[in-house]
Amino acid sequence: MFNKSYQLLPQKDNNCQRTPGLFVDNGSFTRRGCKQGFSFDNIPNVSANDFTDTSQGWLSWICNLIVIFLVYILTFITFPVTGWFVLRTVPTYQRIVVFRLGRVGPPKGPGIVLVLPLVDQWQRVDLRTRAFNIPPCQVTTLDGGVLAVGADIQFRIWSPVMSVLSVQDLNASTRMTALNALTCSLAKKTVREIQTERVKLGEYLGVDINEMTQPWGLEVDRVELTLGSLLKAPGEGPPAALIMPPSVPGLEGLAGPIQQLAMHFLGQSGISNPQKDDSVIFTDELCSAPQGVVATPGSVEELVGQVKLVLSETLVHQVGSCFQFNIRSEDGQHHSYYVDLSQGSGAAGAGSLCREPDVTLSLSDIDLLAMFKGGLQPFAAYTSGRLKIQGDIKTAMKLEELIKLIKV
């Protein structure tokens, strides 16, 4: 897959004066064009299976041979005992990267591997596919929207030696790189493009991450974007406190009625509560409260009483449907209420309708009061499972007209 040669990362300051390292031939160091004496200049070309260390001088080479020869003799003399320490079993899905006297060699395995004591330091590398999750983070899109987007990423190691030499903490570095690539890539897209082209954007994001993790011996196999809540719609003001839950399983792949419901409520969220001018109302102490002031309901019965006050032929003409509410209280009891906006001036009360309702809504009494007070968005309640709708969702959207009148 990666046919390019390994590009060395700049790890030094070119303006510093060069000095030879330990056990390095001074004559070869002073030659023009030679870069001996710097560890990062002499990393073996692992991608080409070339593990030759050009920084090793003749004195260092002789010392290494003598030490390794003595360790081999000591190992074979005491083999019945040292056999328990020098023989390692490597399964098929793993490799062992060995540093002999500090210098890396080709990966070993699978099978029985000989690791010399005192001179060999080794590290196991798992070649199986791994996965991690990027939690939803806020991404500012090209059209000014703010969207919570996460990702599920699967990757594997294709070069054990490069994964050990090039990066210290592979998991943390990969996670940080994927997060940066996610935010930078999606910042160039609009909210609509992210919602409709989720699979294609995941493929493009995988290619971008692969370009950055290639020198680490890492390959990203799969990237799947997970869409969270829309914190700010394009062209609107600051995000509201709650529009929908931060994580709703399976919501990102749905379309049709739920998408229409989301567009309806999210599109109306910015204009559902218009700013009102300050006003002073003078009332007579002997008279009742003015008709324009509606008390905040504290129970479902009080809410039904307020619904009866706002019923009109105009509302019936706008809605033209009847609704059945199945309410469950905190003590576990179930109650039924109806709102008939299909004929006359409308009707509301406790009990069931004489005919089949157009839409049946099931929720708790607390959520019902919160929804009519404006503290709970209907779309948030529906997507989180707190509100269950049976019937036509487009008809359920018309109930927003009644909610607006109660909130006024």
C-alpha positions in Angstrom: 0.0 0.0 0.0 2.8 2.4 0.9 5.3 2.3 -1.9 7.2 5.5 -0.9 10.5 5.3 0.9 10.6 6.3 4.6 11.0 10.0 4.9 13.1 11.0 8.0 11.5 13.6 10.2 13.6 16.7 11.0 14.8 16.1 14.6 17.8 18.4 14.9 18.9 22.0 14.4 20.9 22.3 11.2 22.7 25.4 12.5 24.4 23.6 15.3 28.0 22.5 14.9 28.4 18.9 14.2 30.5 16.7 16.5 31.1 12.9 16.1 29.4 10.5 18.4 30.9 7.8 20.5 32.9 5.1 18.7 32.5 7.0 15.3 35.3 7.2 12.7 36.4 10.8 12.7 37.7 10.6 9.1 34.4 9.4 7.7 32.6 12.1 9.8 34.6 15.0 8.3 33.9 13.9 4.7 31.5 16.1 2.7 28.0 14.8 2.5 28.4 12.2 5.3 25.9 12.5 8.2 27.4 10.1 10.8 27.2 10.8 14.5 23.6 11.7 14.7 21.1 9.0 15.8 18.2 10.3 13.8 20.3 10.8 10.7 21.2 7.1 10.8 17.9 5.4 11.5 17.8 2.3 9.2 15.6 2.4 6.2 13.1 0.0 7.7 10.5 0.4 5.0 13.0 -1.1 2.5 14.1 -3.8 5.0 17.5 -2.3 5.3 18.7 -2.5 8.9 22.3 -1.4 8.3 23.6 1.1 10.8 26.0 3.4 9.1 26.9 5.3 12.3 28.9 2.3 13.7 32.6 2.8 13.6 35.2 0.0 13.4 36.0 0.1 17.1 32.3 -0.1 18.0 31.8 -3.0 15.6 34.7 -5.0 17.1 33.4 -4.4 20.6 30.0 -5.6 19.7 31.3 -8.8 18.1 33.3 -9.6 21.2 30.5 -9.0 23.6 28.0 -10.9 21.6 30.4 -13.9 21.1 31.0 -14.1 24.9 27.2 -14.0 25.6 26.6 -16.8 23.0 29.3 -19.0 24.7 27.8 -18.3 28.2 24.3 -19.1 26.9 25.3 -22.4 25.4 27.4 -23.5 28.4 24.5 -22.9 30.8 21.8 -23.8 28.3 19.7 -26.2 30.4 19.2 -23.3 32.8 19.2 -20.3 30.4 16.8 -22.1 28.0 13.9 -20.9 30.2 15.0 -17.3 29.7 16.3 -17.0 26.2 13.6 -18.9 24.3 10.4 -17.0 23.6 7.2 -18.2 21.9 5.8 -15.7 19.5 2.2 -16.3 18.1 1.3 -15.6 14.5 -0.4 -12.3 15.2 2.7 -10.9 17.0 6.3 -9.9 16.3 9.2 -9.2 18.5 11.4 -6.1 17.9 14.9 -6.8 19.3 17.5 -4.1 20.2 20.9 -5.8 20.4 23.3 -3.6 22.3 20.9 -0.7 21.5 20.7 -1.3 17.8 17.5 -2.4 16.2 17.3 -5.5 14.0 14.7 -7.2 11.8 11.4 -8.3 13.6 11.4 -11.9 14.8 8.6 -14.4 14.8 6.3 -16.2 14.7 7.5 -19.4 16.4 10.4 -19.9 18.8 12.7 -16.9 19.1 16.2 -16.8 20.7 16.7 -13.6 22.8 20.2 -13.3 24.3 20.4 -12.2 28.0 22.2 -9.0 29.0 22.6 -7.7 25.4 19.1 -8.0 24.0 16.1 -5.8 24.8 12.9 -6.8 23.1 9.3 -5.6 22.8 6.2 -7.4 21.6 4.1 -5.8 18.9 0.5 -6.9 18.2 -0.4 -6.9 14.5 -4.2 -7.4 15.0 -6.7 -4.7 14.2 -7.4 -2.3 17.1 -10.2 0.2 17.6 -10.8 3.3 19.6 -13.5 5.9 19.9 -13.3 9.7 19.6 -16.0 11.1 21.8 -18.3 13.8 20.2 -16.6 17.1 20.0 -17.8 20.5 18.8 -17.0 21.2 15.2 -17.6 24.6 13.6 -18.7 24.0 10.0 -18.2 26.1 6.9 -21.7 27.6 7.0 -21.3 28.7 10.7 -23.1 25.8 12.3 -21.8 24.0 15.4 -22.2 20.2 15.3 -21.1 17.5 17.7 -19.2 14.8 15.8 -17.3 11.8 17.0 -15.7 8.8 15.2 -15.0 5.1 15.5 -11.6 4.2 14.1 -10.0 0.9 13.4 -6.3 0.6 12.7 -3.5 -2.0 12.5 0.3 -2.0 12.5 1.9 -3.0 9.3 5.6 -2.3 10.2 6.5 -3.4 13.8 9.9 -1.8 13.8 8.6 1.6 12.6 5.9 1.6 15.2 8.5 1.2 17.9 11.2 3.5 16.5 9.0 6.4 15.3 6.6 7.1 18.2 6.7 6.6 21.9 3.0 6.2 22.7 1.3 4.8 19.6 -2.3 4.8 20.9 -2.2 8.3 22.3 -0.5 9.8 19.2 -2.9 8.1 16.8 -5.9 9.3 18.8 -4.6 12.9 18.9 -3.8 12.8 15.2 -7.3 11.5 14.3 -8.9 14.2 16.4 -7.0 16.9 14.7 -7.7 15.5 11.3 -11.4 15.2 12.2 -11.8 18.8 13.2 -9.8 20.2 10.4 -11.5 18.1 7.7 -15.1 18.8 8.8 -14.5 22.5 9.3 -14.3 22.7 5.5 -17.8 21.2 5.1 -21.3 22.4 5.7 -23.8 20.9 8.1 -25.8 19.4 5.3 -22.8 17.8 3.7 -21.7 16.2 7.0 -25.2 14.8 7.6 -25.8 13.5 4.1 -22.3 12.4 3.1 -21.2 10.8 6.4 -19.8 7.6 4.8 -17.8 9.4 2.1 -16.4 11.8 4.6 -15.3 8.9 6.8 -13.3 7.4 3.8 -11.7 10.8 3.1 -10.8 11.2 6.7 -9.2 7.7 6.7 -6.9 8.7 3.8 -5.9 11.9 5.6 -5.0 10.0 8.8 -3.0 7.4 6.8 -0.9 10.1 5.3 0.1 11.3 8.8 0.5 7.9 10.4 2.4 6.2 7.5 5.9 7.0 9.0 4.7 5.3 12.2 4.1 1.9 10.5 0.4 2.4 11.1 -2.5 1.9 8.7 -6.1 3.0 9.3 -8.6 0.4 8.0 -11.9 2.1 8.7 -13.3 5.4 9.9 -17.0 5.8 10.8 -18.4 9.2 11.8 -21.0 9.4 14.6 -23.2 12.5 14.5 -24.4 14.0 17.7 -26.5 17.0 18.4 -26.8 20.1 16.3 -25.6 22.7 18.8 -26.1 25.7 16.5 -28.0 25.8 13.2 -26.3 27.6 10.3 -27.0 31.3 10.4 -28.4 31.4 14.0 -27.3 32.9 17.2 -25.5 31.2 20.1 -26.5 27.6 20.7 -29.4 26.8 23.0 -28.9 25.0 26.3 -30.6 21.9 25.0 -31.7 20.9 21.5 -31.3 17.2 21.6 -29.3 14.6 23.6 -25.6 14.4 23.0 -25.7 10.8 21.9 -28.7 9.0 20.5 -27.8 5.5 19.2 -28.7 5.1 15.6 -30.0 8.6 15.0 -27.2 9.5 12.5 -28.3 6.9 10.0 -32.1 7.7 10.0 -34.0 9.6 7.4 -37.6 10.3 6.4 -40.1 11.3 9.1 -37.5 11.8 11.8 -35.4 14.0 9.6 -38.5 16.0 8.8 -39.3 16.3 12.5 -35.8 17.5 13.2 -35.8 20.1 10.4 -39.2 21.3 11.7 -38.4 21.8 15.4 -34.8 22.8 14.9 -35.8 25.3 12.2 -38.5 26.8 14.5 -36.3 26.9 17.6 -34.8 30.2 16.7 -38.1 31.9 16.1 -40.5 30.1 18.5 -39.8 32.6 21.3 -39.7 36.1 19.7 -38.4 38.9 21.9 -41.1 41.0 23.5 -41.0 44.6 24.5 -41.3 45.5 28.1 -44.9 46.5 29.0 -46.9 47.4 32.2 -50.4 46.1 32.7 -52.7 47.9 35.2 -55.4 45.7 36.7 -58.3 46.3 39.1 -57.9 44.5 42.4 -61.6 43.7 42.4 -61.5 42.2 38.9 -60.0 38.9 37.9 -56.7 38.5 36.2 -56.4 39.8 32.6 -57.1 37.4 29.8 -53.6 37.9 28.3 -51.9 36.6 31.4 -51.9 32.8 31.8 -50.6 31.3 35.0 -47.9 28.6 34.8 -49.5 25.2 35.0 -48.5 23.0 38.0 -50.4 19.9 37.1 -51.9 18.2 34.0 -55.4 19.2 35.0 -54.4 22.9 35.2 -52.7 22.5 31.8 -55.9 21.0 30.3 -57.8 24.1 31.8 -55.4 26.4 30.0 -55.7 24.5 26.8 -59.5 25.0 26.9 -58.9 28.8 27.3 -56.9 29.1 24.1 -59.1 26.9 21.9 -60.6 28.7 18.9 -61.8 28.2 15.4 -58.6 29.7 14.0 -56.6 27.0 15.9 -58.9 24.3 14.6 -58.4 25.6 11.1 -54.6 25.6 11.4 -54.4 22.1 13.0 -57.4 20.1 11.9 -56.6 17.0 13.9 -57.3 15.3 17.2 -54.8 14.0 19.7 -54.8 11.5 22.5 -52.4 11.8 25.4 -51.4 8.7 27.5 -49.9 10.2 30.6 -48.1 8.2 33.3 -47.6 9.8 36.7 -44.8 9.4 39.3 -46.8 6.9 41.3 -47.2 4.6 38.3 -50.8 5.5 37.4 -51.9 6.0 33.8 -54.3 8.7 32.8 -55.8 9.6 29.4 -56.5 13.1 28.0 -57.6 14.3 24.6 -57.4 17.5 22.5 -59.8 17.6 19.6 -58.9 20.3 17.1 -60.8 18.8 14.1 -64.2 20.5 14.3 -66.0 23.5 15.8 -64.0 25.5 18.3 -62.1 22.4 19.6 -62.4 20.5 22.8 -60.1 19.2 25.5 -60.5 17.1 28.6 -59.8 13.9 30.5 -60.7 10.5 29.1 -60.6 9.1 25.6 -62.0 10.2 22.3 -65.2 8.7 20.9 -63.4 8.1 17.6 -59.9 7.0 16.6 -57.4 9.8 17.2 -55.1 11.0 14.5 -52.0 10.9 16.8 -51.4 9.2 20.1 -48.6 10.6 22.3 -47.3 8.7 25.4 -45.1 10.4 28.0 -44.8 11.3 31.7 -46.7 14.1 33.3 -43.4 15.9 34.2 -42.2 15.8 30.5 -45.7 17.0 29.3 -45.6 20.0 31.6 -41.9 20.8 30.7 -42.8 20.6 27.0 -45.6 23.0 27.2 -43.6 25.4 29.4 -40.8 25.4 26.9 -38.2 23.7 29.1 -38.1 20.5 26.9 -38.0 20.6 23.2 -40.4 18.1 21.5 -37.7 16.8 19.2 -35.3 16.2 22.1 -38.0 14.3 24.0 -38.8 12.2 20.9 -35.2 11.3 20.0 -34.4 10.4 23.6 -37.4 8.0 23.9 -39.2 10.1 26.5 -42.0 10.9 24.0 -43.5 8.1 21.9 -45.7 9.0 18.9 -48.2 6.7 17.2 -49.5 8.0 14.0 -48.5 10.5 11.4 -45.5 12.5 12.5 -46.4 15.4 10.2 -49.7 15.7 12.0 -47.9 15.6 15.4 -45.8 18.6 14.2 -49.0 20.7 14.1 -49.3 20.4 17.9 -46.5 23.0 18.0 -49.2 25.7 17.3 -50.9 24.8 20.5 -47.7 24.8 22.4 -46.9 28.3 21.2 -50.2 29.6 22.5 -49.6 28.1 25.9 -46.1 29.5 26.1 -47.2 33.1 25.2 
